[in-house]
Amino acid sequence: MEVVENSLNNISKNSAVNAFAEIYADEAKERAREIDAKLADDRAGRLAGLVIAIKDNLCLNNHPAEAASAILSGSKAVYTATAIQRLLDEDAIIIGRNNCDEFGMGSSNENSKHGPVKNPVDPSRVAGGSSGGSAAAVAYGGCHIAIGSDTGGSGRQPAAFCGVLGLKPTYSRISRYGLIAYASSFDTIGILGKSVDDMALVLSCMAGYDPHDATSSRQKVQNFTRPDNTTKYKIAYVKDALMHDSLSTEVRDRTHEQLEALTNEGHQVEPLDFELLEYLLPTYYILTCAEASSNLARYDGVRYGERAKDANNLEEMYELTRSVGFGEEVKRRILTGTFVLSADYYDSYFSKAQKVRRLLRDETARAVSKYDFLITPTTPTTAFKLGEHAADPLAMYLSDLLTVQASVAGIPALSVPIGNDESGLPIGMQIMADNFQENKLLSFANYLLSLN
């Protein structure tokens, strides 16, 4: 009960951050009492006492699941996501649902029907997106762990902006059943936290095959909690990323300092040329917008969600429902996706992007087979001001420049806080590894934290 009360107090004190769309205070207290009784009888699960928040695009039976979108206002889930159910089965406590960018589309958490999330380090700045509420809640102690989603950096980028850890597991490692879809071949359920041990334990509980998700892997679930801080690793830093014009001087310098520290610790650190870097963002946005266009076609005002009241016929109902129900960023991506999927442009854009994705995946696979880890900064800059990129979508999309590689390739990646800039804003470093190497990633993250 004490941990729940502590989380609720922290949420109350930081309410202006707007990290939560809804808080389940009474439910959390009742569940805490049940788990206290289990602990007294030695019947409690592995996650007993762990306070968890879930992103607004994850289903929890009989609770709202709105994906921060007006088109889903008032919608309630009729089942629980597999990943969340596995946490509940191990006696985790759900404290509430986190604010996020609408349908997970955004890099600042300013595209939400619940309003923007503010960075708890500096409330004049963004918390990052799309899992900004998740990162902010972890940062100020509203929960121990937040379960978010990561399609192109939606967990890692806000983790870097808020100074916490953010893990995107291998695509298929965690079932997507119960995650409201954005781009199905990219979407992953991610984990944000301050403790590597807590994150490893949560991953151990959530990972594994799910018959409800045909894309979920049958790969054996490891014991992710085993530490290994004795190995000397072969590490590559992506030289093209560190030389990119969008990188701030402080992010570049802090990353170089970290690489130098790893060299001094006896690790083999080498530069890696990744000449396809410039193709990552356009490939990612063409493909994810195309998938978003298909996935969001189901929100038509007929089957569920909001419906326009003033339509005179079916076509008008579709148009009015979507015009009012979807936010500007979501509409922008739907229109882009519909364009690249159209008969006249399918081969010019979508088909070519699929081929380029294969090249990017192959090139990344060669790199992670040669090295234990690939390293880049997580973000080109520290958290930017609220509204700074509102009128410039391309500047906003550049926030994802360094995180989309792992998403395009499907490999695991983790953002680790490595210090702050002169304004006190957190800086994150991204580590990527080969498929299903989460245990190595988490162990290395623990080691990196010990260096800082």
NUKOLVEX-901554 format. One record per residue (C-alpha): residue number from 0; x, y, z. Coordinates in nm, 4 decimals. Layout:
[pt NUM [X Y Z]]
...
***
This chain:
[pt 0 [0.0000 0.0000 0.0000]]
[pt 1 [0.2838 0.2379 0.0831]]
[pt 2 [0.4296 0.2260 -0.2700]]
[pt 3 [0.0883 0.3063 -0.4207]]
[pt 4 [0.0384 0.6000 -0.1847]]
[pt 5 [0.3852 0.7279 -0.2733]]
[pt 6 [0.3115 0.7078 -0.6468]]
[pt 7 [-0.0238 0.8824 -0.6047]]
[pt 8 [0.1390 1.1612 -0.4028]]
[pt 9 [0.4009 1.2125 -0.6741]]
[pt 10 [0.1297 1.2188 -0.9427]]
[pt 11 [-0.0642 1.4782 -0.7443]]
[pt 12 [0.2416 1.6984 -0.6916]]
[pt 13 [0.3244 1.6843 -1.0629]]
[pt 14 [-0.0284 1.7106 -1.2036]]
[pt 15 [0.0717 2.0115 -1.4169]]
[pt 16 [0.3037 1.7838 -1.6159]]
[pt 17 [-0.0115 1.6152 -1.7550]]
[pt 18 [0.1497 1.2717 -1.7759]]
[pt 19 [-0.1719 1.0828 -1.7044]]
[pt 20 [-0.4940 1.0660 -1.9020]]
[pt 21 [-0.6600 0.8895 -1.6081]]
[pt 22 [-0.5527 0.7695 -1.2645]]
[pt 23 [-0.6929 0.4484 -1.1156]]
[pt 24 [-0.6402 0.5491 -0.7533]]
[pt 25 [-0.9151 0.3424 -0.5873]]
[pt 26 [-0.8452 0.0343 -0.7973]]
[pt 27 [-0.4736 0.0577 -0.7279]]
[pt 28 [-0.5317 0.0847 -0.3512]]
[pt 29 [-0.7691 -0.2118 -0.3539]]
[pt 30 [-0.5227 -0.4194 -0.5520]]
[pt 31 [-0.2425 -0.3187 -0.3151]]
[pt 32 [-0.4454 -0.4498 -0.0219]]
[pt 33 [-0.4993 -0.7803 -0.2035]]
[pt 34 [-0.1293 -0.8114 -0.2827]]
[pt 35 [-0.0319 -0.7245 0.0758]]
[pt 36 [-0.2456 -1.0210 0.1858]]
[pt 37 [-0.0740 -1.2426 -0.0722]]
[pt 38 [0.2676 -1.1303 0.0482]]
[pt 39 [0.1728 -1.2136 0.4050]]
[pt 40 [0.0816 -1.5680 0.2925]]
[pt 41 [0.3837 -1.6017 0.0607]]
[pt 42 [0.1539 -1.6337 -0.2443]]
[pt 43 [0.2538 -1.3188 -0.4321]]
[pt 44 [0.3777 -1.3083 -0.7914]]
[pt 45 [0.7145 -1.1885 -0.9187]]
[pt 46 [0.5960 -0.8290 -0.9652]]
[pt 47 [0.4215 -0.7852 -0.6306]]
[pt 48 [0.4420 -0.4210 -0.5240]]
[pt 49 [0.5617 -0.2926 -0.8627]]
[pt 50 [0.3561 0.0114 -0.9688]]
[pt 51 [0.3030 0.0267 -1.3443]]
[pt 52 [0.1388 0.2799 -1.5759]]
[pt 53 [0.0156 0.1876 -1.9236]]
[pt 54 [0.0001 0.4028 -2.2342]]
[pt 55 [-0.3405 0.5142 -2.3585]]
[pt 56 [-0.3070 0.2865 -2.6655]]
[pt 57 [-0.2990 -0.0369 -2.4621]]
[pt 58 [-0.6161 -0.2252 -2.3733]]
[pt 59 [-0.7208 -0.2950 -2.0157]]
[pt 60 [-1.0594 -0.4636 -1.9951]]
[pt 61 [-1.3493 -0.2312 -1.9065]]
[pt 62 [-1.1208 0.0736 -1.8990]]
[pt 63 [-1.0983 0.3533 -2.1552]]
[pt 64 [-0.8594 0.2940 -2.4459]]
[pt 65 [-0.8662 0.6139 -2.6482]]
[pt 66 [-0.5176 0.6396 -2.8033]]
[pt 67 [-0.5389 1.0078 -2.7050]]
[pt 68 [-0.7774 1.0613 -2.9971]]
[pt 69 [-1.1134 1.2377 -3.0093]]
[pt 70 [-1.2367 0.9721 -3.2501]]
[pt 71 [-1.2145 0.7153 -2.9683]]
[pt 72 [-1.3552 0.9356 -2.6919]]
[pt 73 [-1.5407 0.7244 -2.4398]]
[pt 74 [-1.4352 0.3934 -2.5956]]
[pt 75 [-1.3684 0.1139 -2.3490]]
[pt 76 [-1.1577 -0.1948 -2.4026]]
[pt 77 [-1.3474 -0.5248 -2.4027]]
[pt 78 [-1.0368 -0.7320 -2.3305]]
[pt 79 [-0.6895 -0.6894 -2.1827]]
[pt 80 [-0.3715 -0.6797 -2.3914]]
[pt 81 [-0.1684 -0.9981 -2.3517]]
[pt 82 [0.1383 -0.8090 -2.2278]]
[pt 83 [-0.0659 -0.6277 -1.9632]]
[pt 84 [-0.2466 -0.9448 -1.8563]]
[pt 85 [0.0879 -1.1172 -1.8010]]
[pt 86 [0.1916 -0.8329 -1.5701]]
[pt 87 [-0.1357 -0.8539 -1.3772]]
[pt 88 [-0.0890 -1.2304 -1.3435]]
[pt 89 [0.2373 -1.1583 -1.1608]]
[pt 90 [0.0659 -0.9101 -0.9255]]
[pt 91 [0.1705 -0.5805 -1.0812]]
[pt 92 [-0.0390 -0.2791 -0.9822]]
[pt 93 [-0.1773 -0.0591 -1.2614]]
[pt 94 [-0.1836 0.3020 -1.1399]]
[pt 95 [-0.3376 0.4611 -1.4511]]
[pt 96 [-0.3084 0.5285 -1.8226]]
[pt 97 [-0.0508 0.7679 -1.9612]]
[pt 98 [-0.1052 1.0552 -2.1972]]
[pt 99 [0.0531 1.0139 -2.5424]]
[pt 100 [0.0541 1.1479 -2.8964]]
[pt 101 [-0.2636 1.0546 -3.0836]]
[pt 102 [-0.2377 0.6945 -3.2079]]
[pt 103 [0.1332 0.7080 -3.1232]]
[pt 104 [0.2006 0.9596 -3.4030]]
[pt 105 [0.4331 1.2319 -3.2848]]
[pt 106 [0.7705 1.3196 -3.1381]]
[pt 107 [0.6679 1.5727 -2.8738]]
[pt 108 [0.3428 1.4573 -2.7090]]
[pt 109 [0.1727 1.7749 -2.8265]]
[pt 110 [-0.0713 1.5828 -3.0508]]
[pt 111 [-0.3103 1.4573 -2.7838]]
[pt 112 [-0.6755 1.5170 -2.7054]]
[pt 113 [-0.5627 1.5262 -2.3402]]
[pt 114 [-0.3310 1.8221 -2.4055]]
[pt 115 [0.0502 1.8292 -2.4204]]
[pt 116 [0.2767 1.6560 -2.1709]]
[pt 117 [0.5399 1.8828 -2.0161]]
[pt 118 [0.8937 1.7764 -1.9380]]
[pt 119 [0.9286 1.7312 -1.5591]]
[pt 120 [1.2889 1.8563 -1.5787]]
[pt 121 [1.1815 2.1819 -1.7453]]
[pt 122 [0.8035 2.2362 -1.7907]]
[pt 123 [0.8635 2.4817 -2.0770]]
[pt 124 [0.9903 2.1919 -2.2868]]
[pt 125 [0.8368 1.8814 -2.4411]]
[pt 126 [0.8591 1.5400 -2.2784]]
[pt 127 [0.9072 1.3749 -2.6180]]
[pt 128 [0.6745 1.1439 -2.7996]]
[pt 129 [0.4787 0.9552 -2.8518]]
[pt 130 [0.5219 0.7987 -2.5045]]
[pt 131 [0.5842 1.1342 -2.3378]]
[pt 132 [0.3432 1.0696 -2.0526]]
[pt 133 [0.5120 0.7368 -1.9843]]
[pt 134 [0.8619 0.8880 -1.9651]]
[pt 135 [0.7478 1.1851 -1.7554]]
[pt 136 [0.5609 0.9648 -1.5071]]
[pt 137 [0.8664 0.7461 -1.4538]]
[pt 138 [1.0937 1.0500 -1.4222]]
[pt 139 [0.8956 1.2116 -1.1393]]
[pt 140 [0.8121 0.8866 -0.9581]]
[pt 141 [0.4478 0.8411 -1.0601]]
[pt 142 [0.5238 0.4741 -1.1272]]
[pt 143 [0.8172 0.2352 -1.1190]]
[pt 144 [0.7675 0.1175 -1.4759]]
[pt 145 [0.5656 0.2537 -1.7673]]
[pt 146 [0.4554 0.0324 -2.0531]]
[pt 147 [0.4566 0.2329 -2.3745]]
[pt 148 [0.4834 0.1615 -2.7428]]
[pt 149 [0.7761 0.2208 -2.9745]]
[pt 150 [0.7172 0.2377 -3.3492]]
[pt 151 [1.0099 0.4557 -3.4558]]
[pt 152 [1.1494 0.5800 -3.1267]]
[pt 153 [0.8295 0.6567 -2.9363]]
[pt 154 [0.9720 0.5083 -2.6160]]
[pt 155 [1.3425 0.5812 -2.6550]]
[pt 156 [1.3166 0.9468 -2.7583]]
[pt 157 [1.1022 1.0599 -2.4607]]
[pt 158 [1.3182 0.8455 -2.2323]]
[pt 159 [1.6201 1.0454 -2.3493]]
[pt 160 [1.4384 1.3788 -2.3092]]
[pt 161 [1.3258 1.2944 -1.9537]]
[pt 162 [1.6435 1.1215 -1.8323]]
[pt 163 [1.5162 0.7647 -1.7901]]
[pt 164 [1.5772 0.4275 -1.9545]]
[pt 165 [1.3732 0.3284 -2.2587]]
[pt 166 [1.3786 -0.0195 -2.4156]]
[pt 167 [1.2435 -0.1202 -2.7557]]
[pt 168 [1.2630 -0.5007 -2.7635]]
[pt 169 [1.3123 -0.7059 -3.0785]]
[pt 170 [1.0054 -0.6901 -3.3014]]
[pt 171 [0.7909 -0.9953 -3.2075]]
[pt 172 [0.9506 -1.0404 -2.8626]]
[pt 173 [0.6333 -0.9093 -2.6923]]
[pt 174 [0.2823 -0.9778 -2.8211]]
[pt 175 [0.1067 -0.6809 -2.9846]]
[pt 176 [-0.2376 -0.8223 -2.9070]]
[pt 177 [-0.4260 -0.5396 -2.7381]]
[pt 178 [-0.2009 -0.2612 -2.8686]]
[pt 179 [-0.4006 -0.0154 -3.0802]]
[pt 180 [-0.2310 -0.0348 -3.4184]]
[pt 181 [-0.0386 0.2462 -3.5876]]
[pt 182 [0.2072 0.0679 -3.8208]]
[pt 183 [0.1817 -0.3049 -3.7663]]
[pt 184 [0.5195 -0.4121 -3.9065]]
[pt 185 [0.6979 -0.1574 -3.6835]]
[pt 186 [0.4890 -0.1408 -3.3636]]
[pt 187 [0.6468 -0.2840 -3.0502]]
[pt 188 [0.5521 -0.2640 -2.6844]]
[pt 189 [0.8315 -0.0905 -2.4975]]
[pt 190 [0.9380 -0.0487 -2.1351]]
[pt 191 [1.0444 0.2706 -1.9576]]
[pt 192 [1.1967 0.2810 -1.6109]]
[pt 193 [1.4784 0.3964 -1.3873]]
[pt 194 [1.5933 0.0521 -1.2723]]
[pt 195 [1.7474 -0.1983 -1.5146]]
[pt 196 [1.6540 -0.4799 -1.2781]]
[pt 197 [1.2873 -0.3779 -1.2749]]
[pt 198 [1.2815 -0.3494 -1.6543]]
[pt 199 [1.4473 -0.6882 -1.6960]]
[pt 200 [1.1963 -0.8520 -1.4641]]
[pt 201 [0.9020 -0.6917 -1.6442]]
[pt 202 [1.0394 -0.8032 -1.9808]]
[pt 203 [1.0763 -1.1586 -1.8486]]
[pt 204 [0.7075 -1.1560 -1.7553]]
[pt 205 [0.5764 -1.0003 -2.0777]]
[pt 206 [0.7897 -1.1726 -2.3418]]
[pt 207 [0.6979 -1.4922 -2.5222]]
[pt 208 [0.4697 -1.6415 -2.7817]]
[pt 209 [0.1022 -1.5503 -2.7862]]
[pt 210 [-0.1473 -1.7457 -3.0011]]
[pt 211 [-0.3496 -1.4223 -3.0385]]
[pt 212 [-0.0578 -1.2594 -3.2260]]
[pt 213 [0.0708 -1.4514 -3.5276]]
[pt 214 [0.3781 -1.2267 -3.5444]]
[pt 215 [0.4892 -1.3035 -3.1883]]
[pt 216 [0.8085 -1.5043 -3.1625]]
[pt 217 [0.8454 -1.8546 -3.0259]]
[pt 218 [1.2018 -1.7673 -2.9244]]
[pt 219 [1.2790 -1.8949 -2.5763]]
[pt 220 [1.2330 -1.6315 -2.3065]]
[pt 221 [1.5612 -1.5704 -2.1283]]
[pt 222 [1.6249 -1.4854 -1.7681]]
[pt 223 [1.6755 -1.1164 -1.8380]]
[pt 224 [1.7780 -1.0433 -1.4818]]
[pt 225 [2.1221 -1.2065 -1.4991]]
[pt 226 [2.3942 -0.9385 -1.4731]]
[pt 227 [2.7189 -0.9554 -1.6720]]
[pt 228 [2.9527 -0.6633 -1.6212]]
[pt 229 [3.2818 -0.8443 -1.6807]]
[pt 230 [3.2800 -0.8927 -2.0590]]
[pt 231 [3.4898 -0.6637 -2.2777]]
[pt 232 [3.2777 -0.5799 -2.5800]]
[pt 233 [3.3394 -0.4939 -2.9422]]
[pt 234 [3.1468 -0.1721 -2.9994]]
[pt 235 [3.0836 0.0388 -3.3084]]
[pt 236 [2.9622 0.3946 -3.3108]]
[pt 237 [2.7794 0.5085 -3.6224]]
[pt 238 [3.0176 0.7742 -3.7525]]
[pt 239 [2.7656 0.9221 -3.9954]]
[pt 240 [2.5220 0.9791 -3.7085]]
[pt 241 [2.7774 1.1612 -3.4936]]
[pt 242 [2.8738 1.3824 -3.7872]]
[pt 243 [2.5161 1.4705 -3.8865]]
[pt 244 [2.4369 1.8410 -3.9131]]
[pt 245 [2.1275 1.8095 -3.6926]]
[pt 246 [2.3329 1.7035 -3.3876]]
[pt 247 [2.3843 1.9630 -3.1165]]
[pt 248 [2.7406 2.0220 -2.9993]]
[pt 249 [2.6599 1.9142 -2.6431]]
[pt 250 [2.4980 1.5864 -2.7497]]
[pt 251 [2.7934 1.5097 -2.9791]]
[pt 252 [3.0539 1.5951 -2.7140]]
[pt 253 [2.8807 1.3978 -2.4384]]
[pt 254 [2.8544 1.0927 -2.6636]]
[pt 255 [3.2239 1.1154 -2.7537]]
[pt 256 [3.3100 1.1380 -2.3837]]
[pt 257 [3.1107 0.8207 -2.3188]]
[pt 258 [3.2832 0.6385 -2.6043]]
[pt 259 [3.6222 0.7491 -2.4714]]
[pt 260 [3.5304 0.6194 -2.1259]]
[pt 261 [3.4393 0.2814 -2.2774]]
[pt 262 [3.7737 0.2719 -2.4596]]
[pt 263 [3.9560 0.3502 -2.1360]]
[pt 264 [3.7669 0.0644 -1.9698]]
[pt 265 [3.9215 -0.1790 -2.2184]]
[pt 266 [3.6384 -0.2170 -2.4707]]
[pt 267 [3.7134 -0.2192 -2.8423]]
[pt 268 [3.5446 0.0918 -2.9832]]
[pt 269 [3.5503 0.1553 -3.3581]]
[pt 270 [3.3801 0.3907 -3.6046]]
[pt 271 [3.1280 0.2395 -3.8453]]
[pt 272 [3.0314 0.3847 -4.1812]]
[pt 273 [2.6569 0.3558 -4.2383]]
[pt 274 [2.6189 0.5229 -4.5743]]
[pt 275 [2.2444 0.4555 -4.5925]]
[pt 276 [2.1671 0.6857 -4.2978]]
[pt 277 [1.9958 0.9447 -4.5194]]
[pt 278 [1.7425 0.6839 -4.6370]]
[pt 279 [1.6234 0.5836 -4.2909]]
[pt 280 [1.3729 0.8620 -4.2235]]
[pt 281 [1.2062 0.8695 -4.5681]]
[pt 282 [1.1784 0.4894 -4.5712]]
[pt 283 [1.0317 0.4865 -4.2230]]
[pt 284 [0.7759 0.7606 -4.2906]]
[pt 285 [0.6631 0.6246 -4.6269]]
[pt 286 [0.6011 0.2781 -4.4847]]
[pt 287 [0.4519 0.3780 -4.1505]]
[pt 288 [0.2179 0.6323 -4.3096]]
[pt 289 [0.1035 0.3673 -4.5583]]
[pt 290 [0.0331 0.1229 -4.2759]]
[pt 291 [-0.1382 0.3956 -4.0730]]
[pt 292 [-0.3643 0.4736 -4.3678]]
[pt 293 [-0.4736 0.1095 -4.3780]]
[pt 294 [-0.5009 0.0601 -4.0019]]
[pt 295 [-0.6979 0.3769 -3.9341]]
[pt 296 [-0.9475 0.3149 -4.2141]]
[pt 297 [-1.1543 0.1214 -3.9587]]
[pt 298 [-1.2373 0.4447 -3.7715]]
[pt 299 [-1.5329 0.5480 -3.9827]]
[pt 300 [-1.8062 0.6311 -3.7322]]
[pt 301 [-1.9962 0.3119 -3.8071]]
[pt 302 [-1.8572 0.0334 -3.5936]]
[pt 303 [-1.7243 0.2154 -3.2879]]
[pt 304 [-1.5901 0.5509 -3.1747]]
[pt 305 [-1.7311 0.8967 -3.2339]]
[pt 306 [-1.9775 0.9628 -3.5154]]
[pt 307 [-2.0539 1.2986 -3.6808]]
[pt 308 [-2.4071 1.4089 -3.5972]]
[pt 309 [-2.4754 1.6488 -3.8868]]
[pt 310 [-2.4120 1.4238 -4.1859]]
[pt 311 [-2.6849 1.3855 -4.4482]]
[pt 312 [-2.5541 1.0647 -4.6054]]
[pt 313 [-2.2966 0.7899 -4.5547]]
[pt 314 [-2.0153 0.9623 -4.7431]]
[pt 315 [-2.0632 1.2829 -4.5456]]
[pt 316 [-2.0648 1.0854 -4.2217]]
[pt 317 [-1.7277 0.9308 -4.3086]]
[pt 318 [-1.5764 1.2662 -4.4026]]
[pt 319 [-1.7121 1.4643 -4.1089]]
[pt 320 [-1.6331 1.1926 -3.8532]]
[pt 321 [-1.2720 1.1687 -3.9625]]
[pt 322 [-1.2261 1.5437 -4.0105]]
[pt 323 [-1.3384 1.6184 -3.6563]]
[pt 324 [-1.2190 1.2999 -3.4873]]
[pt 325 [-0.8589 1.2893 -3.6113]]
[pt 326 [-0.5988 1.5500 -3.5175]]
[pt 327 [-0.3862 1.7355 -3.7720]]
[pt 328 [-0.0780 1.5113 -3.7452]]
[pt 329 [-0.2811 1.1934 -3.7800]]
[pt 330 [-0.4631 1.3334 -4.0832]]
[pt 331 [-0.1301 1.4360 -4.2344]]
[pt 332 [0.0044 1.0815 -4.2038]]
[pt 333 [-0.3164 0.9194 -4.3288]]
[pt 334 [-0.3161 1.1409 -4.6377]]
[pt 335 [0.0523 1.0732 -4.7008]]
[pt 336 [-0.0054 0.7004 -4.6645]]
[pt 337 [-0.3086 0.7033 -4.8913]]
[pt 338 [-0.1063 0.8915 -5.1535]]
[pt 339 [0.1875 0.6467 -5.1553]]
[pt 340 [-0.0535 0.3512 -5.1740]]
[pt 341 [-0.2510 0.4957 -5.4647]]
[pt 342 [-0.2345 0.3112 -5.7971]]
[pt 343 [-0.0349 0.5866 -5.9688]]
[pt 344 [0.2335 0.6104 -5.7005]]
[pt 345 [0.2486 0.2645 -5.5397]]
[pt 346 [0.5545 0.1552 -5.7386]]
[pt 347 [0.7237 0.4934 -5.7135]]
[pt 348 [0.7031 0.5164 -5.3344]]
[pt 349 [0.5684 0.2231 -5.1352]]
[pt 350 [0.7249 -0.0550 -5.3412]]
[pt 351 [1.0621 0.1198 -5.3538]]
[pt 352 [1.0526 0.1913 -4.9798]]
[pt 353 [0.9982 -0.1791 -4.9106]]
[pt 354 [1.3075 -0.2612 -5.1167]]
[pt 355 [1.5122 0.0051 -4.9401]]
[pt 356 [1.3931 -0.1304 -4.6064]]
[pt 357 [1.5414 -0.4675 -4.7008]]
[pt 358 [1.8751 -0.2991 -4.7814]]
[pt 359 [1.8685 -0.1128 -4.4502]]
[pt 360 [1.7838 -0.4281 -4.2571]]
[pt 361 [2.0597 -0.6263 -4.4291]]
[pt 362 [2.3199 -0.3553 -4.3697]]
[pt 363 [2.2200 -0.3263 -4.0036]]
[pt 364 [2.2221 -0.7052 -3.9624]]
[pt 365 [2.5786 -0.7197 -4.0954]]
[pt 366 [2.6847 -0.4556 -3.8457]]
[pt 367 [2.5274 -0.6180 -3.5393]]
[pt 368 [2.6680 -0.9567 -3.6376]]
[pt 369 [3.0178 -0.8073 -3.6456]]
[pt 370 [2.9857 -0.5981 -3.3279]]
[pt 371 [2.8238 -0.6579 -2.9901]]
[pt 372 [2.6644 -0.3129 -2.9928]]
[pt 373 [2.6009 -0.0204 -3.2245]]
[pt 374 [2.5963 0.3179 -3.0528]]
[pt 375 [2.4453 0.6522 -3.1521]]
[pt 376 [2.2998 0.9415 -2.9577]]
[pt 377 [1.9313 0.8742 -2.8966]]
[pt 378 [1.8238 1.2178 -3.0173]]
[pt 379 [2.0007 1.4923 -3.2134]]
[pt 380 [1.9242 1.7504 -2.9436]]
[pt 381 [1.7947 1.7698 -2.5898]]
[pt 382 [1.4243 1.8443 -2.5301]]
[pt 383 [1.3031 2.1387 -2.7365]]
[pt 384 [1.0541 2.4076 -2.6344]]
[pt 385 [0.6798 2.3410 -2.6400]]
[pt 386 [0.5449 2.4631 -2.9739]]
[pt 387 [0.8922 2.5089 -3.1234]]
[pt 388 [0.8359 2.2686 -3.4136]]
[pt 389 [0.4565 2.2911 -3.4312]]
[pt 390 [0.4587 2.4666 -3.7688]]
[pt 391 [0.7445 2.2620 -3.9163]]
[pt 392 [0.6691 1.8877 -3.9408]]
[pt 393 [1.0055 1.8130 -4.1053]]
[pt 394 [1.1959 1.9609 -3.8098]]
[pt 395 [0.9796 1.7494 -3.5805]]
[pt 396 [1.0477 1.4332 -3.7816]]
[pt 397 [1.4234 1.4913 -3.7494]]
[pt 398 [1.3836 1.4076 -3.3794]]
[pt 399 [1.3424 1.0464 -3.4934]]
[pt 400 [1.6524 1.0441 -3.7157]]
[pt 401 [1.8617 0.8205 -3.4924]]
[pt 402 [1.5951 0.5935 -3.3451]]
[pt 403 [1.4286 0.4720 -3.6658]]
[pt 404 [1.7180 0.2458 -3.7671]]
[pt 405 [1.6364 -0.0107 -3.4980]]
[pt 406 [1.2667 0.0097 -3.5892]]
[pt 407 [1.3232 -0.0366 -3.9618]]
[pt 408 [1.5549 -0.3317 -3.8899]]
[pt 409 [1.3407 -0.4781 -3.6098]]
[pt 410 [1.6365 -0.5105 -3.3722]]
[pt 411 [1.6333 -0.4255 -2.9985]]
[pt 412 [1.7534 -0.0841 -2.8827]]
[pt 413 [1.7800 0.0930 -2.5505]]
[pt 414 [1.8264 0.4569 -2.4524]]
[pt 415 [2.0462 0.5183 -2.1491]]
[pt 416 [2.0849 0.8579 -1.9755]]
[pt 417 [2.4486 0.9696 -1.9915]]
[pt 418 [2.4375 1.3170 -1.8385]]
[pt 419 [2.2950 1.6626 -1.8967]]
[pt 420 [2.3625 1.9664 -2.1089]]
[pt 421 [2.4510 2.3087 -1.9680]]
[pt 422 [2.0811 2.3814 -1.9106]]
[pt 423 [2.0409 2.0652 -1.7046]]
[pt 424 [1.8437 1.8828 -1.9760]]
[pt 425 [1.9061 1.5063 -2.0004]]
[pt 426 [2.1067 1.3505 -2.2828]]
[pt 427 [2.0484 0.9911 -2.3913]]
[pt 428 [2.2722 0.7432 -2.5697]]
[pt 429 [2.1212 0.4648 -2.7804]]
[pt 430 [2.2569 0.1102 -2.7809]]
[pt 431 [2.1479 -0.1366 -3.0488]]
[pt 432 [2.2153 -0.5100 -3.0580]]
[pt 433 [2.1318 -0.8169 -3.2644]]
[pt 434 [1.7867 -0.9759 -3.2568]]
[pt 435 [1.6799 -1.1203 -2.9199]]
[pt 436 [1.9875 -0.9832 -2.7401]]
[pt 437 [1.7869 -0.7876 -2.4808]]
[pt 438 [1.9714 -0.9555 -2.1963]]
[pt 439 [2.3037 -0.8258 -2.3290]]
[pt 440 [2.1556 -0.4805 -2.3811]]
[pt 441 [2.0165 -0.4575 -2.0293]]
[pt 442 [2.3374 -0.5843 -1.8750]]
[pt 443 [2.5412 -0.3310 -2.0724]]
[pt 444 [2.2994 -0.0539 -1.9740]]
[pt 445 [2.3553 -0.1398 -1.6090]]
[pt 446 [2.7293 -0.1175 -1.6701]]
[pt 447 [2.6985 0.2199 -1.8457]]
[pt 448 [2.4977 0.3612 -1.5571]]
[pt 449 [2.7781 0.2591 -1.3226]]
[pt 450 [3.0237 0.4689 -1.5296]]
[pt 451 [2.8171 0.7890 -1.4945]]
***
